[in-house]
Amino acid sequence: MNKRNILIVTVLLCALGGGYIAWSKFKKGSNSPSLLSLSLDNAFDSLDPAKAYSDDSLIISAQVLEPLYQYHYLKRPYEIQPLVAEALPMIEQKGTVLKIKIRKKISFHEHPAFQGKPRYLKAQDFVNQFKRLAMASLKSPGKSLFSGLILGFDDYGKKINEDWKKIKTTPLEGVVAEDDQTLIIRMSRAEPNMVYYLALNFAVPVPLEIIDYQDNNLDKVLVGTGPYEYSGFTNNYFGMKKFASYRQDFYPTAGDRYANVEKLLVSSKEKIPFIDEVRFYVTSQEEERWAMFLERKIDLLTVPKTFIPKLYDSNGELSPELKKKDIKLKHFPILANRWLSFNMKHPVIGQNDFLRRAIAYAIDYSKYVQVLSQNTNLRANSILVPGISGYLPAKDFRFKYDPALAKEYLKQAGFDKPEKMPTIIYSTRGNQSIHIMEAEFIKQHLEAIGLKVEIEILAFPDFIRKGRAGELMFFTDNWLFDYPDGENILQLLVSRNFPGVNKSAYSNQRVDQLYDELKETVNPDQRDRIIQQMEEIVFNDLPWIPLMYESSFVLQYPEIKNFRKSSIIRNYVKYLKIER
């Protein structure tokens, strides 16, 4: 072949190659399955809806499992609405009986337990899960929500002798299926937050076939009725695909001011879910998450606090690197609180009120907010967070940075000489760089008043395990509200919730009494007064030192549409769309 012919062939091949690439891109943008890649901060031990309670595990579950109710995606204040229920509960007998109708022909995802046959949602599937929650052997963090409320709930575990096989034949007095589409819940009293509880992951339906097939071990199993079908954990990601038999459901047609301004209603009335495949990558290291986002291996990034300076150039504008990629930056308030916590059963720190007060006055809170959040979070003045009923924005927080006063309290604590100073063991809430930075900050401030501090670096699952077992001495904790009521965070301070979510092992009989009173009170003003009484007692006893209210910066590529961050609404993936 002469040079001229070689040149012609080369040009033709290049043209064909370029055409193929362009066709491939067109095909990818229009016809090929859409893939959304997201990240999780931490690994976790269980996906069992009775046990899963970390934010990351709940995000995975929320795409697959469906409780009776959900929150409207585009409205604030939060508005509860039916999900698999036909309507809000019918209330009978002065609020002590709820009758809930369940939608027909809602399909479960495929599982060998169903032997290849379609399996539709039944009221009994909810009954099964309530029976599981009542079993002490499962150690469900959700058990306390229904304890003393649902008839027969507290004694059910003993009634079946903690033998899960007996739930098939042993009724639970307070939760029964009247028929396949009617669930009856009987309670000892009216509970104003019950509909919120029924929107939680704890209260999802679990077929008896699955329980049987898995011998009641659901740690690695997710079978639900949701828009996405779980395909397992592989290559460091949790995978899921659009459920082919998902019912007819549609994007919201109304929203608040923010939803309208941000054009989040463009997809109204369109069938959901939009995206075909979703991957959640576990990336515990912040640097890795940042790099993955810039390399477009993940599509949305909640910006780690230590990376906030990378968002802007010297003029306060979005950095050139982000601008070049047309990346969008959004800032969202979230219902989240962060505090320092003491183990109140620890012989050194829990039994010495003056020592805890010394620590409370040793922390430079303004500097803490600056270092840990680049001043994007707010200094906390309460156990509650803004946006929750009972929160008082004008409330003065009694503790401030005063090293001299901190040293005076140390003397009153019995530590007036260096050789008498106790060693405080501070445990991290994870092993990411932000947790190490936080630990060093706390250590520096406590050592400045003479205390000795050792840092115990824990991975998040170990922190949860040790915390719920009461094995930590001093640590930072935080709370993403599960439902918009102060009761949600105050449960962490009730004595019967230790061991468990009450990681501070705090016990005060009056707080317990007020919490029980709160659960029985419907009047909003009276509830607020009870919450404020509880808070005053807690501040006097000092098991916690509130630090800051958290917020989130989120980066997203322009192709990702309809995103709105919320700590309460976790089933958001079904609303997202990719438009290239």
C-alpha positions as CSV (number, residue, x, y, z in Angstrom):
1,M,0.0,0.0,0.0
2,N,1.5,3.4,-1.0
3,K,1.7,6.4,1.3
4,R,-1.3,8.1,-0.3
5,N,-3.5,5.0,0.4
6,I,-2.2,4.7,3.9
7,L,-3.1,8.3,4.6
8,I,-6.6,7.8,3.2
9,V,-7.2,4.7,5.3
10,T,-5.9,6.5,8.4
11,V,-8.2,9.5,7.9
12,L,-11.2,7.2,7.4
13,L,-10.4,5.2,10.5
14,C,-10.0,8.4,12.5
15,A,-13.3,9.6,11.3
16,L,-15.0,6.3,12.1
17,G,-13.4,6.3,15.5
18,G,-14.5,9.8,16.2
19,G,-18.0,9.0,15.0
20,Y,-18.1,6.0,17.2
21,I,-17.0,8.0,20.3
22,A,-19.6,10.7,19.6
23,W,-22.2,8.0,19.1
24,S,-21.2,6.3,22.3
25,K,-21.5,9.5,24.3
26,F,-24.8,10.2,22.7
27,K,-26.0,6.7,23.6
28,K,-24.7,7.1,27.2
29,G,-26.4,10.3,27.6
30,S,-29.8,9.2,26.2
31,N,-30.4,5.4,26.3
32,S,-27.9,3.6,28.5
33,P,-28.7,2.8,32.1
34,S,-28.1,5.8,34.4
35,L,-25.7,5.3,37.3
36,L,-25.5,7.5,40.4
37,S,-22.5,7.1,42.7
38,L,-22.6,8.4,46.3
39,S,-20.4,8.0,49.3
40,L,-20.7,6.9,52.9
41,D,-18.5,8.1,55.7
42,N,-18.3,4.9,57.8
43,A,-18.8,1.2,57.7
44,F,-21.4,-0.4,60.0
45,D,-22.2,-3.7,61.5
46,S,-25.9,-4.4,60.5
47,L,-28.6,-3.6,58.0
48,D,-31.3,-5.3,60.2
49,P,-34.0,-2.7,60.5
50,A,-34.4,-3.6,64.2
51,K,-30.7,-2.7,64.8
52,A,-29.5,-0.3,62.1
53,Y,-29.2,3.2,63.7
54,S,-26.2,4.9,62.2
55,D,-26.8,7.6,59.5
56,D,-24.9,5.6,56.9
57,S,-26.8,2.3,57.5
58,L,-30.1,4.2,57.5
59,I,-29.4,5.9,54.2
60,I,-28.8,2.5,52.6
61,S,-31.9,1.1,54.2
62,A,-34.1,4.0,53.2
63,Q,-33.7,3.4,49.5
64,V,-34.8,-0.3,49.9
65,L,-37.2,-0.5,52.8
66,E,-40.4,1.5,53.2
67,P,-42.3,2.3,56.4
68,L,-45.9,3.3,56.5
69,Y,-45.2,7.0,56.3
70,Q,-42.5,9.4,55.0
71,Y,-41.8,13.2,55.0
72,H,-42.8,15.4,52.1
73,Y,-39.5,15.9,50.2
74,L,-40.0,19.6,49.3
75,K,-41.8,21.1,52.3
76,R,-40.5,22.7,55.4
77,P,-41.6,22.6,58.2
78,Y,-41.6,18.9,57.8
79,E,-44.9,17.4,56.7
80,I,-45.7,13.7,57.2
81,Q,-47.5,11.8,54.4
82,P,-48.5,8.3,53.6
83,L,-46.0,6.0,51.9
84,V,-47.3,2.4,51.8
85,A,-50.3,3.4,54.0
86,E,-53.4,4.6,52.2
87,A,-53.8,7.6,54.5
88,L,-52.8,8.9,57.9
89,P,-54.0,6.7,60.8
90,M,-57.7,6.6,61.8
91,I,-57.7,7.5,65.5
92,E,-60.1,5.8,67.8
93,Q,-60.8,5.5,71.6
94,K,-59.3,8.9,72.5
95,G,-56.1,8.3,70.6
96,T,-55.2,4.9,72.1
97,V,-56.1,2.9,69.0
98,L,-54.8,3.5,65.5
99,K,-56.3,1.8,62.4
100,I,-54.1,2.0,59.3
101,K,-55.1,0.9,55.9
102,I,-52.3,-0.4,53.7
103,R,-52.2,0.0,49.9
104,K,-52.9,-3.0,47.8
105,K,-50.6,-4.8,45.3
106,I,-47.3,-3.4,46.7
107,S,-44.6,-5.9,45.7
108,F,-41.7,-7.1,47.7
109,H,-38.3,-7.5,46.0
110,E,-37.4,-11.0,44.9
111,H,-35.8,-13.4,47.4
112,P,-35.4,-17.2,47.5
113,A,-37.7,-17.3,50.5
114,F,-40.6,-16.4,48.2
115,Q,-39.9,-19.4,45.9
116,G,-40.2,-17.4,42.7
117,K,-43.7,-16.2,43.4
118,P,-44.8,-12.6,43.7
119,R,-45.1,-11.5,47.3
120,Y,-47.3,-8.5,48.1
121,L,-47.2,-6.4,51.3
122,K,-49.6,-7.4,54.1
123,A,-50.4,-5.9,57.5
124,Q,-48.9,-9.0,59.1
125,D,-45.5,-8.0,57.8
126,F,-45.6,-5.0,60.1
127,V,-46.7,-7.1,63.0
128,N,-43.7,-9.4,62.5
129,Q,-41.3,-6.4,62.9
130,F,-42.9,-5.1,66.0
131,K,-42.6,-8.5,67.6
132,R,-38.9,-8.5,66.6
133,L,-38.4,-5.1,68.1
134,A,-39.8,-6.4,71.4
135,M,-37.1,-9.1,71.7
136,A,-34.4,-8.0,74.2
137,S,-31.9,-10.3,72.4
138,L,-31.9,-8.1,69.3
139,K,-30.9,-5.1,71.4
140,S,-32.9,-2.7,69.2
141,P,-32.3,1.0,69.8
142,G,-35.9,1.4,68.7
143,K,-37.4,-0.7,71.5
144,S,-37.5,2.3,73.9
145,L,-39.9,4.2,71.5
146,F,-42.6,1.6,72.0
147,S,-41.8,0.4,75.6
148,G,-44.7,1.3,77.9
149,L,-46.7,2.4,75.0
150,I,-47.8,-0.6,72.9
151,L,-49.9,-3.1,74.8
152,G,-48.1,-6.3,75.6
153,F,-44.8,-5.0,74.1
154,D,-42.7,-5.0,77.2
155,D,-43.5,-8.5,78.1
156,Y,-43.5,-10.0,74.7
157,G,-39.8,-11.1,74.7
158,K,-40.3,-13.0,77.9
159,K,-43.5,-14.4,76.7
160,I,-41.8,-16.1,73.8
161,N,-38.6,-16.8,75.8
162,E,-36.6,-14.8,73.3
163,D,-37.3,-17.6,70.7
164,W,-37.9,-15.9,67.4
165,K,-39.6,-19.1,66.0
166,K,-42.5,-18.5,68.4
167,I,-43.4,-15.1,66.9
168,K,-45.2,-17.1,64.2
169,T,-47.8,-18.4,66.7
170,T,-47.6,-16.0,69.6
171,P,-49.8,-12.8,69.2
172,L,-48.7,-9.4,70.3
173,E,-51.6,-7.8,72.0
174,G,-51.0,-4.2,70.8
175,V,-50.2,-4.8,67.1
176,V,-52.5,-7.1,65.1
177,A,-53.5,-7.5,61.4
178,E,-57.3,-7.3,61.2
179,D,-56.9,-8.4,57.6
180,D,-54.3,-8.3,54.9
181,Q,-54.7,-4.6,54.4
182,T,-55.6,-3.4,57.9
183,L,-53.2,-2.8,60.7
184,I,-54.4,-2.1,64.3
185,I,-52.2,-0.6,66.9
186,R,-53.4,-0.5,70.5
187,M,-51.6,1.7,73.0
188,S,-51.8,2.4,76.7
189,R,-52.2,6.1,76.1
190,A,-52.3,8.6,73.2
191,E,-48.9,9.3,71.7
192,P,-48.6,12.6,69.8
193,N,-45.4,11.4,68.0
194,M,-46.6,7.9,67.0
195,V,-47.0,8.8,63.4
196,Y,-43.3,10.0,63.4
197,Y,-42.3,6.6,64.9
198,L,-44.2,4.9,62.1
199,A,-42.0,6.7,59.6
200,L,-38.8,5.3,61.1
201,N,-36.7,2.4,59.7
202,F,-37.5,0.4,62.9
203,A,-41.2,0.1,61.7
204,V,-40.7,-1.3,58.2
205,P,-42.5,-4.5,57.1
206,V,-40.6,-7.8,57.4
207,P,-42.1,-10.9,55.8
208,L,-42.1,-14.0,58.0
209,E,-40.7,-16.0,55.0
210,I,-37.5,-13.8,55.2
211,I,-37.2,-14.2,59.0
212,D,-37.6,-18.0,58.6
213,Y,-35.1,-18.2,55.7
214,Q,-32.5,-16.2,57.5
215,D,-33.0,-17.6,60.9
216,N,-33.9,-14.1,62.1
217,N,-30.4,-12.9,61.2
218,L,-31.0,-9.9,58.9
219,D,-27.6,-8.2,59.4
220,K,-26.6,-8.6,55.7
221,V,-30.1,-8.8,54.2
222,L,-32.3,-6.1,52.8
223,V,-35.6,-7.1,51.2
224,G,-38.3,-4.4,51.0
225,T,-40.8,-2.8,48.8
226,G,-38.8,0.3,47.9
227,P,-37.8,1.9,44.6
228,Y,-34.4,0.2,44.7
229,E,-33.5,-3.5,45.1
230,Y,-30.4,-4.2,47.1
231,S,-27.7,-6.2,45.3
232,G,-25.1,-6.5,48.0
233,F,-21.8,-5.2,49.0
234,T,-18.9,-5.6,46.6
235,N,-15.8,-3.7,45.5
236,N,-16.2,-1.4,48.4
237,Y,-19.7,-0.2,47.6
238,F,-23.3,-1.1,48.4
239,G,-25.1,-1.7,45.2
240,M,-28.8,-1.4,44.3
241,K,-30.8,-1.3,41.1
242,K,-34.2,0.2,40.2
243,F,-36.9,-2.3,41.2
244,A,-38.7,-3.4,38.0
245,S,-42.0,-4.0,39.8
246,Y,-42.1,-0.8,41.7
247,R,-45.6,0.6,41.9
248,Q,-46.7,3.8,40.2
249,D,-45.3,6.7,42.2
250,F,-44.6,10.3,41.2
251,Y,-42.4,13.3,42.0
252,P,-44.1,15.9,44.3
253,T,-46.2,18.6,42.7
254,A,-45.8,21.2,45.5
255,G,-43.1,22.6,47.7
256,D,-42.0,25.5,49.9
257,R,-40.3,28.8,48.9
258,Y,-36.9,27.1,48.6
259,A,-38.2,24.4,46.3
260,N,-39.7,27.0,44.0
261,V,-36.6,29.3,43.9
262,E,-34.3,26.4,43.3
263,K,-36.5,25.0,40.5
264,L,-37.0,21.7,42.4
265,L,-40.5,21.3,41.0
266,V,-39.5,20.9,37.3
267,S,-40.0,17.1,37.6
268,S,-43.5,17.3,39.1
269,K,-45.8,14.5,38.2
270,E,-43.0,12.4,36.6
271,K,-42.8,8.8,37.6
272,I,-40.1,7.9,40.1
273,P,-37.5,6.6,40.5
274,F,-35.5,8.2,37.7
275,I,-32.0,6.5,38.1
276,D,-31.4,2.9,37.2
277,E,-28.4,2.0,39.4
278,V,-27.0,3.4,42.6
279,R,-23.7,2.8,44.3
280,F,-22.7,3.9,47.8
281,Y,-19.0,3.8,48.2
282,V,-17.5,3.5,51.7
283,T,-14.8,6.1,51.9
284,S,-13.8,6.7,55.5
285,Q,-10.9,9.0,54.6
286,E,-11.8,12.5,53.7
287,E,-9.0,12.9,51.2
288,E,-10.2,9.9,49.3
289,R,-13.7,11.2,49.1
290,W,-12.5,14.6,47.9
291,A,-10.4,13.0,45.2
292,M,-13.2,10.6,44.1
293,F,-15.5,13.6,43.7
294,L,-13.0,15.6,41.6
295,E,-12.4,12.5,39.5
296,R,-16.2,12.1,39.0
297,K,-16.2,8.7,40.7
298,I,-18.9,10.1,43.0
299,D,-21.6,12.6,41.9
300,L,-22.4,14.4,45.2
301,L,-20.1,15.3,48.0
302,T,-20.9,16.5,51.5
303,V,-17.8,18.5,52.0
304,P,-15.6,17.5,54.9
305,K,-15.2,20.5,57.2
306,T,-11.4,20.4,56.8
307,F,-11.8,20.9,53.1
308,I,-14.0,24.0,53.2
309,P,-11.0,26.3,52.6
310,K,-10.5,24.4,49.3
311,L,-13.9,25.6,48.1
312,Y,-12.9,29.2,47.6
313,D,-10.1,31.3,46.0
314,S,-8.4,34.3,47.7
315,N,-11.3,36.6,46.7
316,G,-14.0,34.3,48.3
317,E,-15.2,33.1,44.9
318,L,-15.7,29.4,44.1
319,S,-12.3,27.9,43.3
320,P,-11.1,27.7,39.6
321,E,-10.9,24.0,39.8
322,L,-14.6,23.7,40.8
323,K,-15.7,26.4,38.4
324,K,-14.0,24.7,35.5
325,K,-16.1,21.6,36.1
326,D,-19.3,23.7,36.5
327,I,-19.7,22.2,39.9
328,K,-22.5,23.6,42.1
329,L,-22.0,24.5,45.8
330,K,-25.0,24.5,48.2
331,H,-25.2,25.1,51.9
332,F,-27.9,23.3,53.9
333,P,-28.9,23.6,57.6
334,I,-29.5,20.2,59.1
335,L,-31.2,19.1,62.3
336,A,-28.0,18.0,64.0
337,N,-26.4,18.7,67.4
338,R,-22.8,18.0,68.6
339,W,-21.7,17.8,72.3
340,L,-19.1,16.6,74.7
341,S,-20.3,13.6,76.8
342,F,-19.2,12.2,80.1
343,N,-19.7,8.6,81.3
344,M,-21.6,9.3,84.4
345,K,-20.9,5.9,85.9
346,H,-17.1,6.4,85.5
347,P,-15.6,6.6,89.1
348,V,-13.3,9.6,88.1
349,I,-15.2,11.8,85.7
350,G,-18.8,10.7,86.3
351,Q,-18.8,11.0,90.1
352,N,-17.0,14.4,90.3
353,D,-19.2,17.3,89.4
354,F,-16.4,19.9,89.8
355,L,-14.2,18.0,87.4
356,R,-16.9,18.1,84.7
357,R,-17.4,21.8,85.4
358,A,-13.7,22.5,85.1
359,I,-13.8,20.8,81.6
360,A,-16.8,22.9,80.7
361,Y,-15.0,26.1,81.3
362,A,-11.7,24.9,79.7
363,I,-13.0,24.8,76.2
364,D,-12.8,27.8,73.8
365,Y,-16.1,27.3,72.1
366,S,-15.7,30.0,69.5
367,K,-12.4,28.6,68.5
368,Y,-13.8,25.1,68.4
369,V,-16.5,26.2,65.9
370,Q,-13.8,28.0,63.8
371,V,-11.4,25.1,63.8
372,L,-13.9,22.3,63.4
373,S,-16.3,24.0,60.9
374,Q,-14.5,27.0,59.5
375,N,-17.2,29.1,61.2
376,T,-19.9,27.5,59.1
377,N,-21.7,26.0,62.1
378,L,-23.4,27.8,65.0
379,R,-22.3,27.7,68.6
380,A,-24.9,25.6,70.5
381,N,-26.9,27.1,73.3
382,S,-29.2,24.2,74.0
383,I,-29.7,20.5,73.8
384,L,-32.3,21.1,71.1
385,V,-31.6,22.5,67.7
386,P,-33.2,25.5,65.7
387,G,-36.3,24.3,64.0
388,I,-37.4,22.0,66.8
389,S,-40.4,22.9,69.0
390,G,-39.1,23.9,72.4
391,Y,-35.9,25.5,71.2
392,L,-35.3,29.0,72.7
393,P,-33.1,31.0,70.4
394,A,-32.4,33.7,73.0
395,K,-31.4,31.2,75.7
396,D,-27.9,32.0,77.1
397,F,-25.6,29.0,77.5
398,R,-24.2,29.1,81.0
399,F,-20.7,27.8,80.2
400,K,-18.0,29.9,78.6
401,Y,-14.3,29.8,78.0
402,D,-12.7,30.8,81.3
403,P,-9.4,28.9,82.1
404,A,-9.0,30.6,85.5
405,L,-12.4,29.5,86.6
406,A,-11.7,26.0,85.2
407,K,-8.6,25.8,87.4
408,E,-10.7,26.9,90.4
409,Y,-13.1,24.1,89.8
410,L,-10.2,21.6,89.5
411,K,-9.1,22.6,93.0
412,Q,-12.6,22.0,94.3
413,A,-12.5,18.7,92.5
414,G,-9.5,17.7,94.6
415,F,-6.9,18.2,92.0
416,D,-4.9,21.1,93.3
417,K,-1.4,19.8,92.5
418,P,0.1,18.3,89.3
419,E,0.8,15.0,90.8
420,K,-2.9,14.7,91.8
421,M,-4.2,15.3,88.2
422,P,-6.3,12.4,86.8
423,T,-5.8,11.0,83.3
424,I,-8.8,11.7,81.1
425,I,-9.2,9.2,78.2
426,Y,-10.9,10.9,75.2
427,S,-12.3,8.5,72.6
428,T,-12.9,9.6,69.0
429,R,-16.2,9.1,67.2
430,G,-14.3,7.8,64.2
431,N,-10.9,7.7,62.7
432,Q,-11.1,10.4,60.0
433,S,-8.8,13.4,60.1
434,I,-11.6,15.6,61.4
435,H,-12.0,13.3,64.5
436,I,-8.3,13.4,65.1
437,M,-8.2,17.2,64.8
438,E,-11.1,17.4,67.2
439,A,-9.4,15.1,69.7
440,E,-6.2,17.2,69.6
441,F,-8.2,20.4,70.1
442,I,-9.9,19.0,73.2
443,K,-6.6,17.5,74.5
444,Q,-4.8,20.9,74.1
445,H,-7.4,22.8,76.0
446,L,-7.7,20.3,78.9
447,E,-3.9,20.1,79.3
448,A,-3.8,23.9,79.4
449,I,-5.5,23.7,82.8
450,G,-3.3,20.9,84.0
451,L,-5.3,17.7,83.2
452,K,-3.6,14.7,81.6
453,V,-5.3,13.5,78.4
454,E,-4.9,10.3,76.4
455,I,-6.6,9.9,73.0
456,E,-8.2,6.6,72.1
457,I,-8.7,6.5,68.3
458,L,-11.8,4.4,67.4
459,A,-13.4,3.5,64.1
460,F,-17.0,4.5,64.1
461,P,-18.4,0.9,64.6
462,D,-16.2,0.5,67.6
463,F,-17.2,3.8,69.0
464,I,-20.9,2.8,68.7
465,R,-20.3,-0.6,70.3
466,K,-18.2,0.7,73.2
467,G,-20.5,3.7,73.7
468,R,-23.7,1.7,74.0
469,A,-22.0,-0.7,76.3
470,G,-20.9,2.2,78.6
471,E,-17.2,1.6,78.0
472,L,-16.2,5.1,77.1
473,M,-15.0,7.7,79.6
474,F,-15.2,11.0,77.7
475,F,-16.1,11.6,74.1
476,T,-17.8,13.8,71.5
477,D,-21.2,12.7,70.2
478,N,-23.7,14.0,67.8
479,W,-27.3,13.4,66.8
480,L,-29.1,13.7,63.5
481,F,-32.8,14.0,64.4
482,D,-34.9,11.1,63.2
483,Y,-38.1,13.1,63.6
484,P,-38.8,16.8,64.3
485,D,-39.5,16.8,68.0
486,G,-37.3,17.4,71.1
487,E,-38.3,14.1,72.5
488,N,-36.1,12.4,69.8
489,I,-32.8,13.6,71.4
490,L,-34.0,13.6,75.0
491,Q,-34.4,9.8,74.8
492,L,-30.6,9.7,74.9
493,L,-30.7,11.0,78.5
494,V,-33.3,8.5,79.9
495,S,-31.9,6.0,82.4
496,R,-33.7,3.0,81.0
497,N,-31.9,3.5,77.7
498,F,-28.6,2.6,79.2
499,P,-27.0,0.4,78.1
500,G,-27.9,1.5,74.7
501,V,-28.4,4.9,73.1
502,N,-27.8,6.6,76.5
503,K,-24.0,6.4,76.0
504,S,-23.4,8.9,78.9
505,A,-25.1,6.4,81.3
506,Y,-27.0,9.4,82.7
507,S,-29.6,8.7,85.4
508,N,-31.9,11.2,87.0
509,Q,-35.3,10.1,88.3
510,R,-36.9,13.5,87.7
511,V,-35.7,13.6,84.1
512,D,-37.1,10.1,83.6
513,Q,-40.5,11.3,85.1
514,L,-40.6,14.4,82.9
515,Y,-39.7,12.3,79.8
516,D,-42.6,10.0,80.5
517,E,-44.8,13.0,81.1
518,L,-43.7,14.5,77.8
519,K,-44.6,11.3,76.0
520,E,-48.2,11.6,77.3
521,T,-48.6,15.4,76.7
522,V,-50.3,16.6,73.5
523,N,-50.5,20.3,74.2
524,P,-47.5,22.0,72.4
525,D,-47.0,24.8,75.0
526,Q,-47.0,22.3,77.8
527,R,-44.6,20.0,75.9
528,D,-42.2,23.0,75.5
529,R,-42.3,23.7,79.3
530,I,-41.5,20.1,80.1
531,I,-38.6,20.1,77.7
532,Q,-37.2,23.2,79.2
533,Q,-37.5,21.7,82.7
534,M,-35.6,18.7,81.6
535,E,-32.9,20.8,80.0
536,E,-32.3,22.8,83.1
537,I,-31.8,19.6,85.2
538,V,-29.4,18.2,82.6
539,F,-27.4,21.4,82.6
540,N,-27.1,21.3,86.4
541,D,-26.0,17.6,86.3
542,L,-23.8,18.2,83.3
543,P,-23.6,14.8,81.5
544,W,-23.3,16.8,78.3
545,I,-21.7,20.0,77.1
546,P,-23.4,21.3,73.9
547,L,-20.8,22.4,71.3
548,M,-22.4,23.4,68.0
549,Y,-25.2,23.0,65.5
550,E,-24.1,21.4,62.3
551,S,-24.7,22.3,58.7
552,S,-23.5,20.9,55.4
553,F,-21.8,22.2,52.3
554,V,-22.7,20.0,49.3
555,L,-20.9,19.9,45.9
556,Q,-22.8,18.5,43.0
557,Y,-22.2,18.1,39.3
558,P,-24.6,20.1,37.1
559,E,-26.2,16.9,35.7
560,I,-27.6,15.9,39.1
561,K,-31.0,17.4,39.5
562,N,-33.6,17.7,42.3
563,F,-31.2,17.3,45.2
564,R,-32.2,18.7,48.6
565,K,-30.3,17.6,51.7
566,S,-32.1,16.7,54.9
567,S,-31.0,14.7,58.0
568,I,-34.6,13.4,58.4
569,I,-35.4,12.5,54.8
570,R,-33.1,9.7,53.8
571,N,-35.1,8.1,51.0
572,Y,-34.1,11.0,48.7
573,V,-32.4,9.0,45.9
574,K,-35.7,8.2,44.2
575,Y,-36.2,11.9,43.5
576,L,-32.8,12.5,41.9
577,K,-32.4,12.7,38.2
578,I,-29.3,12.7,35.9
579,E,-29.7,15.0,32.8
580,R,-26.6,15.1,30.6
